[in-house]
Amino acid sequence: MSSKKIIGLILIIVGIYVCYLGNSRRSSVAGNIDSASATVANKVDGKEHVTDATWYFVGGGVLIVAGAVSLLGSGQKL
């Protein structure tokens, strides 16, 4: 197995774990407080505020896509 495939698999596994952490954060008491404070802040100043759990989902998704690209693109020569 080439090093690109190993790195791709590691990225996918880490991405899934980061998404799991985001889901755990969203379901926790701290996540509920974060969500409530973001909702209040959105109404007060009209700007879009995102929760920490959202950043976990975004980061996990980026890692999963990067891992998939690494796995699928490893057979091609540039």
N, C-alpha and C positions, 0 to 999 in steps of 0.2 A: 504494500500500500504506500502510495507516495505521500510526501509530507504535506502537499496541498490538500489531499483528501483527509488526512488526520486533522489538520487545522480546521477544515470545513466542518468535520464532525464535532470537534470541540466547540466551535462557534455556535453550532446549532444547539448543542446540549446546554451551553451557558445561556444562550438566548431563551430557551425554554425555562430554565431556572429563574432568570430575571423576570420573565412574565409571571411565573408562579409567585415570586416575591411581590410583584405588583398586585396580584390578586389577593394575596394575604394582607398586604397593606390596605387595600381598599375595604376589606371586610373587617378590619380591626377597629378598635375604639379610636386610635390615632387617625386612621383613615377617615372615619366618620367626622371627626372634628375638622380635619383638613378639608373635606368636601364641604362642610357647612361654612367654614370660614371663606372658602373660595366663592361659594354662592353669595354670601353677604358682600364680599369685596366686589364681585361682578355688579351687584345692584347699586353699590355705593358710588363707585367711580366709572362704571360703564365699560371698563376694560375687561378683556378676557383673562381670567386666571385659571391655571391648570393645577391639578393636585399632583402630589409626588407619585401616586400610583400611575397616573397617566404617563409620566416620564419613564417609569419602569416598563410599561407596555411598549412605548416607543423604542426605548433602548433594546428591549428583548426582540422586538420585531426587526430592527436593523441588524442585530446579530444573527438572527435566523436567516434573513435574506442574504447577508454576506456569506454565511456558511453554505447556503444552497448554491450561490453563484460560484463559490470556491469548489464545491463538489462537481457541479455540472460543467464548469468551464475548465476543469483540470485536464481533460483529454484533448483540448485544442491548443495548438501552437500559434503564438502571435508573431 
